[in-house]
Amino acid sequence: MSLPGLSLFALVPLFLTGAVLVWFAGARLAGYADTISQRSGIGQATIGVILLGAVTSLPEITTTSVAVISDNPRMAVNNLVGGVAFQVVVIALADLFVGKNALTSMVPGPRVMLNAAVSIVLLVLVALGVMVGDWEL
């Protein structure tokens, strides 16, 4: 069975099934991370950054690696930029629903703001590079 050979009507339910499985696995993973944090004495923020950050990056790493191996650099770049952009949308939606104590209101200091500014500049440079296209050097 080859995925490119399947019709759109077969691929959409397959994609949605995978998305539901990832959703439930992510919820369980968050619970496991909380348990690891409690049993190990390591803070929740540290476990969240290290464990959950690494695990939730696995799909992007896999998709980007397969795109590069398949000689599809546009898909690799668009996957990375799209992943970062979607994470920003998720944070914005969380802030919208949380209200007064929003996630972005808990910025601890200037280092975080500098990191955000550098990230924005790098994303803009990548977006400009994608729009301009390839140049031969």
N, CA, C and O atoms as a printed pandas DataFrame, in Angstrom:
     atom_number atom_name residue_name chain_id  residue_number  x_coord  y_coord  z_coord
0              1         N          MET        A               1    0.847   -1.182    0.000
1              2        CA          MET        A               1    0.000    0.000    0.000
2              3         C          MET        A               1    0.887    1.238    0.000
3              4         O          MET        A               1    1.813    1.348    0.803
4              5         N          SER        A               2    0.604    2.140   -0.880
5              6        CA          SER        A               2    1.375    3.363   -1.026
6              7         C          SER        A               2    0.453    4.552   -0.785
7              8         O          SER        A               2   -0.629    4.632   -1.367
8              9         N          LEU        A               3    0.883    5.480    0.079
9             10        CA          LEU        A               3    0.048    6.649    0.381
10            11         C          LEU        A               3   -0.200    7.526   -0.838
11            12         O          LEU        A               3   -1.326    7.987   -1.020
12            13         N          PRO        A               4    0.808    7.783   -1.692
13            14        CA          PRO        A               4    0.517    8.615   -2.867
14            15         C          PRO        A               4   -0.533    8.003   -3.791
15            16         O          PRO        A               4   -1.175    8.725   -4.554
16            17         N          GLY        A               5   -0.715    6.694   -3.735
17            18        CA          GLY        A               5   -1.689    6.035   -4.592
18            19         C          GLY        A               5   -3.110    6.102   -4.068
19            20         O          GLY        A               5   -4.049    5.781   -4.796
20            21         N          LEU        A               6   -3.289    6.513   -2.817
21            22        CA          LEU        A               6   -4.626    6.575   -2.229
22            23         C          LEU        A               6   -5.366    7.836   -2.667
23            24         O          LEU        A               6   -4.752    8.854   -2.986
24            25         N          SER        A               7   -6.683    7.749   -2.676
25            26        CA          SER        A               7   -7.496    8.901   -3.049
26            27         C          SER        A               7   -7.590    9.870   -1.875
27            28         O          SER        A               7   -7.256    9.524   -0.742
28            29         N          LEU        A               8   -8.043   11.074   -2.160
29            30        CA          LEU        A               8   -8.218   12.091   -1.128
30            31         C          LEU        A               8   -9.233   11.632   -0.081
31            32         O          LEU        A               8   -9.073   11.915    1.106
32            33         N          PHE        A               9  -10.272   10.926   -0.519
33            34        CA          PHE        A               9  -11.298   10.455    0.398
34            35         C          PHE        A               9  -10.765    9.390    1.356
35            36         O          PHE        A               9  -11.338    9.188    2.426
36            37         N          ALA        A              10   -9.701    8.720    0.996
37            38        CA          ALA        A              10   -9.064    7.751    1.899
38            39         C          ALA        A              10   -8.019    8.440    2.775
39            40         O          ALA        A              10   -7.818    8.044    3.923
40            41         N          LEU        A              11   -7.356    9.461    2.246
41            42        CA          LEU        A              11   -6.298   10.131    3.004
42            43         C          LEU        A              11   -6.833   11.015    4.125
43            44         O          LEU        A              11   -6.221   11.081    5.191
44            45         N          VAL        A              12   -7.951   11.690    3.915
45            46        CA          VAL        A              12   -8.491   12.601    4.935
46            47         C          VAL        A              12   -8.858   11.849    6.216
47            48         O          VAL        A              12   -8.444   12.279    7.292
48            49         N          PRO        A              13   -9.620   10.740    6.155
49            50        CA          PRO        A              13   -9.899   10.006    7.400
50            51         C          PRO        A              13   -8.637    9.438    8.043
51            52         O          PRO        A              13   -8.532    9.381    9.268
52            53         N          LEU        A              14   -7.691    9.023    7.227
53            54        CA          LEU        A              14   -6.423    8.516    7.759
54            55         C          LEU        A              14   -5.688    9.620    8.508
55            56         O          LEU        A              14   -5.156    9.385    9.593
56            57         N          PHE        A              15   -5.656   10.817    7.939
57            58        CA          PHE        A              15   -5.023   11.962    8.602
58            59         C          PHE        A              15   -5.746   12.313    9.896
59            60         O          PHE        A              15   -5.107   12.527   10.926
60            61         N          LEU        A              16   -7.067   12.373    9.850
61            62        CA          LEU        A              16   -7.841   12.723   11.043
62            63         C          LEU        A              16   -7.666   11.686   12.152
63            64         O          LEU        A              16   -7.607   12.044   13.328
64            65         N          THR        A              17   -7.583   10.418   11.793
65            66        CA          THR        A              17   -7.334    9.365   12.782
66            67         C          THR        A              17   -5.977    9.567   13.439
67            68         O          THR        A              17   -5.848    9.452   14.657
68            69         N          GLY        A              18   -4.972    9.866   12.633
69            70        CA          GLY        A              18   -3.648   10.140   13.189
70            71         C          GLY        A              18   -3.651   11.359   14.094
71            72         O          GLY        A              18   -2.994   11.356   15.136
72            73         N          ALA        A              19   -4.372   12.393   13.718
73            74        CA          ALA        A              19   -4.440   13.608   14.531
74            75         C          ALA        A              19   -5.099   13.330   15.880
75            76         O          ALA        A              19   -4.644   13.837   16.906
76            77         N          VAL        A              20   -6.168   12.527   15.889
77            78        CA          VAL        A              20   -6.841   12.183   17.151
78            79         C          VAL        A              20   -5.908   11.366   18.042
79            80         O          VAL        A              20   -5.841   11.597   19.249
80            81         N          LEU        A              21   -5.195   10.421   17.457
81            82        CA          LEU        A              21   -4.247    9.616   18.242
82            83         C          LEU        A              21   -3.150   10.487   18.850
83            84         O          LEU        A              21   -2.774   10.297   20.007
84            85         N          VAL        A              22   -2.644   11.429   18.082
85            86        CA          VAL        A              22   -1.606   12.338   18.598
86            87         C          VAL        A              22   -2.184   13.202   19.716
87            88         O          VAL        A              22   -1.501   13.458   20.707
88            89         N          TRP        A              23   -3.424   13.653   19.575
89            90        CA          TRP        A              23   -4.063   14.488   20.600
90            91         C          TRP        A              23   -4.131   13.727   21.928
91            92         O          TRP        A              23   -3.735   14.253   22.967
92            93         N          PHE        A              24   -4.631   12.495   21.891
93            94        CA          PHE        A              24   -4.759   11.719   23.133
94            95         C          PHE        A              24   -3.395   11.335   23.697
95            96         O          PHE        A              24   -3.207   11.326   24.914
96            97         N          ALA        A              25   -2.453   11.020   22.831
97            98        CA          ALA        A              25   -1.104   10.703   23.310
98            99         C          ALA        A              25   -0.461   11.917   23.968
99           100         O          ALA        A              25    0.245   11.775   24.966
100          101         N          GLY        A              26   -0.693   13.098   23.427
101          102        CA          GLY        A              26   -0.150   14.325   24.014
102          103         C          GLY        A              26   -0.723   14.592   25.393
103          104         O          GLY        A              26   -0.004   15.023   26.294
104          105         N          ALA        A              27   -2.006   14.339   25.563
105          106        CA          ALA        A              27   -2.634   14.531   26.873
106          107         C          ALA        A              27   -2.048   13.568   27.896
107          108         O          ALA        A              27   -1.786   13.954   29.035
108          109         N          ARG        A              28   -1.841   12.330   27.501
109          110        CA          ARG        A              28   -1.233   11.352   28.418
110          111         C          ARG        A              28    0.214   11.698   28.701
111          112         O          ARG        A              28    0.694   11.516   29.820
112          113         N          LEU        A              29    0.909   12.195   27.696
113          114        CA          LEU        A              29    2.311   12.571   27.867
114          115         C          LEU        A              29    2.456   13.693   28.891
115          116         O          LEU        A              29    3.388   13.689   29.695
116          117         N          ALA        A              30    1.537   14.650   28.861
117          118        CA          ALA        A              30    1.568   15.736   29.843
118          119         C          ALA        A              30    1.374   15.187   31.257
119          120         O          ALA        A              30    2.020   15.644   32.199
120          121         N          GLY        A              31    0.492   14.217   31.397
121          122        CA          GLY        A              31    0.291   13.580   32.702
122          123         C          GLY        A              31    1.534   12.842   33.169
123          124         O          GLY        A              31    1.900   12.907   34.342
124          125         N          TYR        A              32    2.182   12.138   32.245
125          126        CA          TYR        A              32    3.418   11.428   32.584
126          127         C          TYR        A              32    4.513   12.407   32.997
127          128         O          TYR        A              32    5.259   12.151   33.942
128          129         N          ALA        A              33    4.607   13.532   32.283
129          130        CA          ALA        A              33    5.620   14.537   32.623
130          131         C          ALA        A              33    5.370   15.099   34.010
131          132         O          ALA        A              33    6.317   15.345   34.758
132          133         N          ASP        A              34    4.110   15.306   34.366
133          134        CA          ASP        A              34    3.774   15.798   35.700
134          135         C          ASP        A              34    4.172   14.779   36.768
135          136         O          ASP        A              34    4.705   15.151   37.813
136          137         N          THR        A              35    3.915   13.501   36.508
137          138        CA          THR        A              35    4.289   12.446   37.455
138          139         C          THR        A              35    5.809   12.366   37.602
139          140         O          THR        A              35    6.315   12.228   38.716
140          141         N          ILE        A              36    6.537   12.451   36.492
141          142        CA          ILE        A              36    8.003   12.433   36.545
142          143         C          ILE        A              36    8.509   13.619   37.351
143          144         O          ILE        A              36    9.447   13.480   38.137
144          145         N          SER        A              37    7.905   14.774   37.166
145          146        CA          SER        A              37    8.301   15.965   37.912
146          147         C          SER        A              37    8.096   15.781   39.411
147          148         O          SER        A              37    8.964   16.141   40.205
148          149         N          GLN        A              38    6.956   15.224   39.799
149          150        CA          GLN        A              38    6.663   15.023   41.218
150          151         C          GLN        A              38    7.594   13.986   41.845
151          152         O          GLN        A              38    8.100   14.192   42.948
152          153         N          ARG        A              39    7.818   12.877   41.147
153          154        CA          ARG        A              39    8.637   11.798   41.717
154          155         C          ARG        A              39   10.122   12.121   41.737
155          156         O          ARG        A              39   10.843   11.671   42.628
156          157         N          SER        A              40   10.589   12.902   40.755
157          158        CA          SER        A              40   12.021   13.189   40.678
158          159         C          SER        A              40   12.416   14.441   41.455
159          160         O          SER        A              40   13.586   14.624   41.791
160          161         N          GLY        A              41   11.449   15.294   41.736
161          162        CA          GLY        A              41   11.753   16.548   42.413
162          163         C          GLY        A              41   12.231   17.634   41.464
163          164         O          GLY        A              41   12.539   18.745   41.896
164          165         N          ILE        A              42   12.294   17.327   40.198
165          166        CA          ILE        A              42   12.667   18.327   39.194
166          167         C          ILE        A              42   11.429   19.184   38.929
167          168         O          ILE        A              42   10.317   18.660   38.859
168          169         N          GLY        A              43   11.611   20.470   38.784
169          170        CA          GLY        A              43   10.491   21.385   38.596
170          171         C          GLY        A              43    9.697   21.094   37.334
171          172         O          GLY        A              43   10.217   20.556   36.357
172          173         N          GLN        A              44    8.430   21.462   37.381
173          174        CA          GLN        A              44    7.561   21.243   36.227
174          175         C          GLN        A              44    8.029   22.011   34.998
175          176         O          GLN        A              44    7.925   21.517   33.875
176          177         N          ALA        A              45    8.538   23.205   35.208
177          178        CA          ALA        A              45    9.013   23.998   34.072
178          179         C          ALA        A              45   10.202   23.315   33.395
179          180         O          ALA        A              45   10.292   23.283   32.167
180          181         N          THR        A              46   11.108   22.773   34.197
181          182        CA          THR        A              46   12.281   22.099   33.638
182          183         C          THR        A              46   11.875   20.853   32.865
183          184         O          THR        A              46   12.347   20.621   31.752
184          185         N          ILE        A              47   10.998   20.055   33.459
185          186        CA          ILE        A              47   10.515   18.855   32.764
186          187         C          ILE        A              47    9.777   19.253   31.489
187          188         O          ILE        A              47    9.926   18.609   30.451
188          189         N          GLY        A              48    8.983   20.312   31.573
189          190        CA          GLY        A              48    8.243   20.765   30.400
190          191         C          GLY        A              48    9.160   21.186   29.263
191          192         O          GLY        A              48    8.933   20.839   28.104
192          193         N          VAL        A              49   10.198   21.938   29.607
193          194        CA          VAL        A              49   11.118   22.415   28.567
194          195         C          VAL        A              49   11.919   21.258   27.978
195          196         O          VAL        A              49   12.042   21.135   26.759
196          197         N          ILE        A              50   12.457   20.420   28.844
197          198        CA          ILE        A              50   13.351   19.364   28.352
198          199         C          ILE        A              50   12.575   18.195   27.751
199          200         O          ILE        A              50   12.762   17.858   26.582
200          201         N          LEU        A              51   11.703   17.577   28.550
201          202        CA          LEU        A              51   11.017   16.371   28.099
202          203         C          LEU        A              51    9.946   16.676   27.058
203          204         O          LEU        A              51    9.980   16.142   25.950
204          205         N          LEU        A              52    9.001   17.533   27.416
205          206        CA          LEU        A              52    7.905   17.813   26.489
206          207         C          LEU        A              52    8.385   18.569   25.256
207          208         O          LEU        A              52    7.895   18.340   24.150
208          209         N          GLY        A              53    9.345   19.470   25.449
209          210        CA          GLY        A              53    9.890   20.187   24.296
210          211         C          GLY        A              53   10.547   19.249   23.303
211          212         O          GLY        A              53   10.362   19.386   22.093
212          213         N          ALA        A              54   11.310   18.300   23.811
213          214        CA          ALA        A              54   11.986   17.337   22.926
214          215         C          ALA        A              54   10.988   16.408   22.248
215          216         O          ALA        A              54   11.080   16.162   21.045
216          217         N          VAL        A              55   10.036   15.896   23.016
217          218        CA          VAL        A              55    9.077   14.938   22.459
218          219         C          VAL        A              55    8.152   15.602   21.448
219          220         O          VAL        A              55    7.848   15.015   20.410
220          221         N          THR        A              56    7.705   16.809   21.739
221          222        CA          THR        A              56    6.797   17.471   20.800
222          223         C          THR        A              56    7.520   17.981   19.554
223          224         O          THR        A              56    6.875   18.364   18.578
224          225         N          SER        A              57    8.844   17.990   19.580
225          226        CA          SER        A              57    9.604   18.367   18.383
226          227         C          SER        A              57    9.857   17.178   17.461
227          228         O          SER        A              57   10.289   17.366   16.324
228          229         N          LEU        A              58    9.599   15.976   17.925
229          230        CA          LEU        A              58    9.859   14.784   17.109
230          231         C          LEU        A              58    9.102   14.774   15.775
231          232         O          LEU        A              58    9.695   14.400   14.763
232          233         N          PRO        A              59    7.820   15.166   15.724
233          234        CA          PRO        A              59    7.154   15.174   14.413
234          235         C          PRO        A              59    7.811   16.136   13.421
235          236         O          PRO        A              59    7.951   15.807   12.242
236          237         N          GLU        A              60    8.214   17.319   13.889
237          238        CA          GLU        A              60    8.881   18.268   12.990
238          239         C          GLU        A              60   10.230   17.718   12.528
239          240         O          GLU        A              60   10.597   17.856   11.362
240          241         N          ILE        A              61   10.957   17.101   13.443
241          242        CA          ILE        A              61   12.254   16.523   13.081
242          243         C          ILE        A              61   12.057   15.430   12.037
243          244         O          ILE        A              61   12.795   15.371   11.054
244          245         N          THR        A              62   11.069   14.569   12.243
245          246        CA          THR        A              62   10.810   13.478   11.303
246          247         C          THR        A              62   10.371   14.008    9.944
247          248         O          THR        A              62   10.904   13.598    8.913
248          249         N          THR        A              63    9.405   14.916    9.940
249          250        CA          THR        A              63    8.894   15.459    8.676
250          251         C          THR        A              63    9.986   16.200    7.916
251          252         O          THR        A              63   10.113   16.047    6.702
252          253         N          THR        A              64   10.769   16.996    8.620
253          254        CA          THR        A              64   11.837   17.747    7.970
254          255         C          THR        A              64   12.911   16.812    7.437
255          256         O          THR        A              64   13.419   17.016    6.334
256          257         N          SER        A              65   13.258   15.793    8.206
257          258        CA          SER        A              65   14.271   14.828    7.752
258          259         C          SER        A              65   13.810   14.087    6.509
259          260         O          SER        A              65   14.576   13.915    5.561
260          261         N          VAL        A              66   12.553   13.646    6.514
261          262        CA          VAL        A              66   12.024   12.938    5.341
262          263         C          VAL        A              66   11.971   13.872    4.140
263          264         O          VAL        A              66   12.250   13.448    3.018
264          265         N          ALA        A              67   11.619   15.133    4.356
265          266        CA          ALA        A              67   11.580   16.092    3.242
266          267         C          ALA        A              67   12.967   16.303    2.662
267          268         O          ALA        A              67   13.126   16.379    1.443
268          269         N          VAL        A              68   13.970   16.399    3.520
269          270        CA          VAL        A              68   15.339   16.594    3.033
270          271         C          VAL        A              68   15.820   15.355    2.281
271          272         O          VAL        A              68   16.416   15.467    1.210
272          273         N          ILE        A              69   15.561   14.173    2.845
273          274        CA          ILE        A              69   15.968   12.921    2.185
274          275         C          ILE        A              69   15.257   12.774    0.842
275          276         O          ILE        A              69   15.832   12.247   -0.111
276          277         N          SER        A              70   14.010   13.237    0.762
277          278        CA          SER        A              70   13.224   13.156   -0.470
278          279         C          SER        A              70   13.550   14.289   -1.440
279          280         O          SER        A              70   12.888   14.435   -2.468
280          281         N          ASP        A              71   14.560   15.085   -1.121
281          282        CA          ASP        A              71   14.972   16.212   -1.961
282          283         C          ASP        A              71   13.820   17.209   -2.150
283          284         O          ASP        A              71   13.519   17.628   -3.268
284          285         N          ASN        A              72   13.192   17.573   -1.040
285          286        CA          ASN        A              72   12.096   18.537   -1.058
286          287         C          ASN        A              72   12.390   19.636   -0.033
287          288         O          ASN        A              72   11.758   19.671    1.023
288          289         N          PRO        A              73   13.341   20.535   -0.326
289          290        CA          PRO        A              73   13.724   21.549    0.659
290          291         C          PRO        A              73   12.600   22.527    0.998
291          292         O          PRO        A              73   12.547   23.027    2.121
292          293         N          ARG        A              74   11.707   22.808    0.061
293          294        CA          ARG        A              74   10.598   23.724    0.352
294          295         C          ARG        A              74    9.699   23.162    1.456
295          296         O          ARG        A              74    9.274   23.890    2.354
296          297         N          MET        A              75    9.416   21.865    1.379
297          298        CA          MET        A              75    8.593   21.257    2.409
298          299         C          MET        A              75    9.301   21.298    3.757
299          300         O          MET        A              75    8.661   21.523    4.784
300          301         N          ALA        A              76   10.608   21.086    3.765
301          302        CA          ALA        A              76   11.370   21.112    5.016
302          303         C          ALA        A              76   11.295   22.489    5.672
303          304         O          ALA        A              76   11.005   22.599    6.863
304          305         N          VAL        A              77   11.554   23.527    4.898
305          306        CA          VAL        A              77   11.534   24.886    5.439
306          307         C          VAL        A              77   10.113   25.280    5.854
307          308         O          VAL        A              77    9.914   25.836    6.934
308          309         N          ASN        A              78    9.133   24.995    5.003
309          310        CA          ASN        A              78    7.753   25.356    5.319
310          311         C          ASN        A              78    7.239   24.606    6.544
311          312         O          ASN        A              78    6.453   25.152    7.317
312          313         N          ASN        A              79    7.675   23.364    6.727
313          314        CA          ASN        A              79    7.281   22.607    7.910
314          315         C          ASN        A              79    7.823   23.261    9.172
315          316         O          ASN        A              79    7.098   23.400   10.158
316          317         N          LEU        A              80    9.077   23.661    9.151
317          318        CA          LEU        A              80    9.664   24.293   10.333
318          319         C          LEU        A              80    9.024   25.640   10.635
319          320         O          LEU        A              80    8.674   25.920   11.781
320          321         N          VAL        A              81    8.871   26.471    9.617
321          322        CA          VAL        A              81    8.271   27.792    9.822
322          323         C          VAL        A              81    6.805   27.654   10.240
323          324         O          VAL        A              81    6.343   28.371   11.128
324          325         N          GLY        A              82    6.076   26.738    9.607
325          326        CA          GLY        A              82    4.685   26.511    9.968
326          327         C          GLY        A              82    4.532   25.999   11.389
327          328         O          GLY        A              82    3.597   26.387   12.089
328          329         N          GLY        A              83    5.444   25.127   11.827
329          330        CA          GLY        A              83    5.398   24.620   13.196
330          331         C          GLY        A              83    5.583   25.723   14.221
331          332         O          GLY        A              83    4.870   25.775   15.223
332          333         N          VAL        A              84    6.538   26.599   13.972
333          334        CA          VAL        A              84    6.773   27.715   14.889
334          335         C          VAL        A              84    5.580   28.664   14.880
335          336         O          VAL        A              84    5.132   29.112   15.935
336          337         N          ALA        A              85    5.070   28.968   13.699
337          338        CA          ALA        A              85    3.925   29.881   13.602
338          339         C          ALA        A              85    2.705   29.309   14.316
339          340         O          ALA        A              85    1.977   30.047   14.981
340          341         N          PHE        A              86    2.475   28.014   14.188
341          342        CA          PHE        A              86    1.324   27.411   14.835
342          343         C          PHE        A              86    1.476   27.417   16.358
343          344         O          PHE        A              86    0.487   27.577   17.074
344          345         N          GLN        A              87    2.690   27.246   16.855
345          346        CA          GLN        A              87    2.911   27.324   18.305
346          347         C          GLN        A              87    2.572   28.717   18.827
347          348         O          GLN        A              87    2.020   28.855   19.918
348          349         N          VAL        A              88    2.897   29.739   18.059
349          350        CA          VAL        A              88    2.548   31.105   18.452
350          351         C          VAL        A              88    1.025   31.274   18.474
351          352         O          VAL        A              88    0.488   31.929   19.367
352          353         N          VAL        A              89    0.333   30.690   17.502
353          354        CA          VAL        A              89   -1.135   30.760   17.468
354          355         C          VAL        A              89   -1.726   30.060   18.690
355          356         O          VAL        A              89   -2.677   30.562   19.288
356          357         N          VAL        A              90   -1.172   28.906   19.067
357          358        CA          VAL        A              90   -1.673   28.179   20.239
358          359         C          VAL        A              90   -1.496   29.019   21.504
359          360         O          VAL        A              90   -2.396   29.074   22.342
360          361         N          ILE        A              91   -0.343   29.671   21.647
361          362        CA          ILE        A              91   -0.111   30.527   22.813
362          363         C          ILE        A              91   -1.090   31.703   22.808
363          364         O          ILE        A              91   -1.622   32.071   23.856
364          365         N          ALA        A              92   -1.328   32.290   21.642
365          366        CA          ALA        A              92   -2.275   33.407   21.554
366          367         C          ALA        A              92   -3.688   32.964   21.917
367          368         O          ALA        A              92   -4.401   33.687   22.613
368          369         N          LEU        A              93   -4.102   31.784   21.455
369          370        CA          LEU        A              93   -5.429   31.279   21.808
370          371         C          LEU        A              93   -5.529   30.973   23.305
371          372         O          LEU        A              93   -6.552   31.243   23.933
372          373         N          ALA        A              94   -4.455   30.406   23.871
373          374        CA          ALA        A              94   -4.456   30.144   25.313
374          375         C          ALA        A              94   -4.591   31.458   26.079
375          376         O          ALA        A              94   -5.350   31.533   27.045
376          377         N          ASP        A              95   -3.871   32.484   25.661
377          378        CA          ASP        A              95   -3.978   33.798   26.302
378          379         C          ASP        A              95   -5.391   34.367   26.188
379          380         O          ASP        A              95   -5.903   34.973   27.130
380          381         N          LEU        A              96   -6.012   34.167   25.035
381          382        CA          LEU        A              96   -7.362   34.669   24.813
382          383         C          LEU        A              96   -8.353   34.057   25.798
383          384         O          LEU        A              96   -9.210   34.756   26.339
384          385         N          PHE        A              97   -8.232   32.753   26.028
385          386        CA          PHE        A              97   -9.184   32.070   26.896
386          387         C          PHE        A              97   -8.836   32.179   28.376
387          388         O          PHE        A              97   -9.729   32.098   29.219
388          389         N          VAL        A              98   -7.556   32.360   28.714
389          390        CA          VAL        A              98   -7.161   32.468   30.120
390          391         C          VAL        A              98   -7.559   33.828   30.669
391          392         O          VAL        A              98   -8.064   33.924   31.787
392          393         N          GLY        A              99   -7.336   34.867   29.898
393          394        CA          GLY        A              99   -7.753   36.202   30.314
394          395         C          GLY        A              99   -6.730   36.942   31.141
395          396         O          GLY        A              99   -5.645   37.260   30.656
396          397         N          LYS        A             100   -7.070   37.220   32.396
397          398        CA          LYS        A             100   -6.272   38.119   33.226
398          399         C          LYS        A             100   -4.850   37.612   33.485
399          400         O          LYS        A             100   -3.902   38.392   33.389
400          401         N          ASN        A             101   -4.680   36.350   33.805
401          402        CA          ASN        A             101   -3.357   35.774   34.081
402          403         C          ASN        A             101   -2.831   35.018   32.866
403          404         O          ASN        A             101   -2.476   33.844   32.969
404          405         N          ALA        A             102   -2.779   35.677   31.735
405          406        CA          ALA        A             102   -2.372   35.052   30.490
406          407         C          ALA        A             102   -0.921   34.588   30.541
407          408         O          ALA        A             102   -0.110   35.115   31.303
408          409         N          LEU        A             103   -0.612   33.594   29.715
409          410        CA          LEU        A             103    0.741   33.043   29.668
410          411         C          LEU        A             103    1.781   34.106   29.340
411          412         O          LEU        A             103    2.864   34.119   29.925
412          413         N          THR        A             104    1.460   34.985   28.420
413          414        CA          THR        A             104    2.442   35.986   27.997
414          415         C          THR        A             104    2.598   37.119   28.987
415          416         O          THR        A             104    3.490   37.953   28.829
416          417         N          SER        A             105    1.752   37.171   30.009
417          418        CA          SER        A             105    1.920   38.213   31.028
418          419         C          SER        A             105    2.927   37.797   32.098
419          420         O          SER        A             105    3.271   38.591   32.973
420          421         N          MET        A             106    3.396   36.556   32.027
421          422        CA          MET        A             106    4.318   36.034   33.039
422          423         C          MET        A             106    5.761   36.050   32.547
423          424         O          MET        A             106    6.530   35.146   32.874
424          425         N          VAL        A             107    6.135   37.038   31.782
425          426        CA          VAL        A             107    7.491   37.126   31.252
426          427         C          VAL        A             107    8.423   37.542   32.391
427          428         O          VAL        A             107    8.266   38.630   32.945
428          429         N          PRO        A             108    9.405   36.680   32.753
429          430        CA          PRO        A             108   10.205   36.941   33.941
430          431         C          PRO        A             108   11.289   38.004   33.806
431          432         O          PRO        A             108   11.787   38.482   34.826
432          433         N          GLY        A             109   11.671   38.388   32.615
433          434        CA          GLY        A             109   12.735   39.381   32.554
434          435         C          GLY        A             109   13.147   39.727   31.143
435          436         O          GLY        A             109   12.563   39.243   30.173
436          437         N          PRO        A             110   14.175   40.583   31.036
437          438        CA          PRO        A             110   14.605   41.054   29.717
438          439         C          PRO        A             110   15.214   39.965   28.844
439          440         O          PRO        A             110   15.194   40.083   27.619
440          441         N          ARG        A             111   15.753   38.914   29.440
441          442        CA          ARG        A             111   16.333   37.830   28.617
442          443         C          ARG        A             111   15.272   37.164   27.754
443          444         O          ARG        A             111   15.511   36.851   26.588
444          445         N          VAL        A             112   14.102   36.951   28.335
445          446        CA          VAL        A             112   13.023   36.320   27.579
446          447         C          VAL        A             112   12.571   37.237   26.443
447          448         O          VAL        A             112   12.296   36.776   25.335
448          449         N          MET        A             113   12.498   38.527   26.725
449          450        CA          MET        A             113   12.106   39.482   25.683
450          451         C          MET        A             113   13.150   39.532   24.566
451          452         O          MET        A             113   12.795   39.615   23.390
452          453         N          LEU        A             114   14.436   39.482   24.929
453          454        CA          LEU        A             114   15.498   39.456   23.924
454          455         C          LEU        A             114   15.404   38.193   23.079
455          456         O          LEU        A             114   15.558   38.247   21.859
456          457         N          ASN        A             115   15.151   37.057   23.723
457          458        CA          ASN        A             115   14.993   35.794   23.005
458          459         C          ASN        A             115   13.824   35.884   22.037
459          460         O          ASN        A             115   13.927   35.425   20.900
460          461         N          ALA        A             116   12.717   36.469   22.472
461          462        CA          ALA        A             116   11.555   36.626   21.599
462          463         C          ALA        A             116   11.881   37.527   20.412
463          464         O          ALA        A             116   11.486   37.237   19.282
464          465         N          ALA        A             117   12.598   38.617   20.665
465          466        CA          ALA        A             117   12.944   39.543   19.583
466          467         C          ALA        A             117   13.864   38.874   18.562
467          468         O          ALA        A             117   13.671   39.031   17.356
468          469         N          VAL        A             118   14.852   38.134   19.035
469          470        CA          VAL        A             118   15.765   37.432   18.119
470          471         C          VAL        A             118   14.995   36.383   17.318
471          472         O          VAL        A             118   15.233   36.219   16.121
472          473         N          SER        A             119   14.075   35.675   17.970
473          474        CA          SER        A             119   13.274   34.671   17.271
474          475         C          SER        A             119   12.425   35.314   16.176
475          476         O          SER        A             119   12.304   34.770   15.078
476          477         N          ILE        A             120   11.844   36.460   16.475
477          478        CA          ILE        A             120   11.031   37.165   15.475
478          479         C          ILE        A             120   11.883   37.584   14.282
479          480         O          ILE        A             120   11.473   37.411   13.134
480          481         N          VAL        A             121   13.070   38.137   14.549
481          482        CA          VAL        A             121   13.960   38.564   13.466
482          483         C          VAL        A             121   14.353   37.360   12.602
483          484         O          VAL        A             121   14.348   37.452   11.374
484          485         N          LEU        A             122   14.693   36.236   13.237
485          486        CA          LEU        A             122   15.082   35.048   12.476
486          487         C          LEU        A             122   13.927   34.513   11.643
487          488         O          LEU        A             122   14.131   34.103   10.500
488          489         N          LEU        A             123   12.715   34.508   12.195
489          490        CA          LEU        A             123   11.560   34.052   11.429
490          491         C          LEU        A             123   11.262   34.965   10.247
491          492         O          LEU        A             123   10.896   34.495    9.169
492          493         N          VAL        A             124   11.420   36.267   10.449
493          494        CA          VAL        A             124   11.214   37.206    9.342
494          495         C          VAL        A             124   12.252   36.976    8.253
495          496         O          VAL        A             124   11.920   37.006    7.068
496          497         N          LEU        A             125   13.509   36.745    8.638
497          498        CA          LEU        A             125   14.552   36.472    7.644
498          499         C          LEU        A             125   14.253   35.192    6.855
499          500         O          LEU        A             125   14.440   35.155    5.639
500          501         N          VAL        A             126   13.794   34.156    7.540
501          502        CA          VAL        A             126   13.446   32.911    6.847
502          503         C          VAL        A             126   12.259   33.141    5.914
503          504         O          VAL        A             126   12.263   32.673    4.776
504          505         N          ALA        A             127   11.245   33.860    6.391
505          506        CA          ALA        A             127   10.079   34.140    5.551
506          507         C          ALA        A             127   10.478   34.946    4.311
507          508         O          ALA        A             127    9.996   34.673    3.212
508          509         N          LEU        A             128   11.355   35.934    4.488
509          510        CA          LEU        A             128   11.841   36.707    3.335
510          511         C          LEU        A             128   12.606   35.810    2.361
511          512         O          LEU        A             128   12.457   35.928    1.145
512          513         N          GLY        A             129   13.419   34.922    2.907
513          514        CA          GLY        A             129   14.161   33.993    2.056
514          515         C          GLY        A             129   13.249   33.092    1.253
515          516         O          GLY        A             129   13.526   32.808    0.088
516          517         N          VAL        A             130   12.163   32.639    1.863
517          518        CA          VAL        A             130   11.209   31.785    1.155
518          519         C          VAL        A             130   10.504   32.584    0.060
519          520         O          VAL        A             130   10.280   32.071   -1.036
520          521         N          MET        A             131   10.154   33.835    0.352
521          522        CA          MET        A             131    9.452   34.655   -0.641
522          523         C          MET        A             131   10.361   35.048   -1.804
523          524         O          MET        A             131    9.921   35.067   -2.954
524          525         N          VAL        A             132   11.625   35.361   -1.516
525          526        CA          VAL        A             132   12.546   35.790   -2.563
526          527         C          VAL        A             132   12.925   34.626   -3.469
527          528         O          VAL        A             132   13.057   34.789   -4.682
528          529         N          GLY        A             133   13.100   33.456   -2.874
529          530        CA          GLY        A             133   13.459   32.281   -3.658
530          531         C          GLY        A             133   14.950   32.008   -3.612
531          532         O          GLY        A             133   15.702   32.669   -2.894
532          533         N          ASP        A             134   15.361   31.019   -4.395
533          534        CA          ASP        A             134   16.761   30.595   -4.406
534          535         C          ASP        A             134   17.596   31.494   -5.303
535          536         O          ASP        A             134   17.164   31.898   -6.382
536          537         N          TRP        A             135   18.802   31.798   -4.834
537          538        CA          TRP        A             135   19.775   32.532   -5.640
538          539         C          TRP        A             135   21.025   31.675   -5.731
539          540         O          TRP        A             135   21.475   31.106   -4.738
540          541         N          GLU        A             136   21.564   31.592   -6.899
541          542        CA          GLU        A             136   22.787   30.828   -7.064
542          543         C          GLU        A             136   23.976   31.689   -6.670
543          544         O          GLU        A             136   24.115   32.818   -7.141
544          545         N          LEU        A             137   24.822   31.166   -5.820
545          546        CA          LEU        A             137   26.019   31.912   -5.401
546          547         C          LEU        A             137   27.236   31.456   -6.189
547          548         O          LEU        A             137   28.335   31.968   -5.977
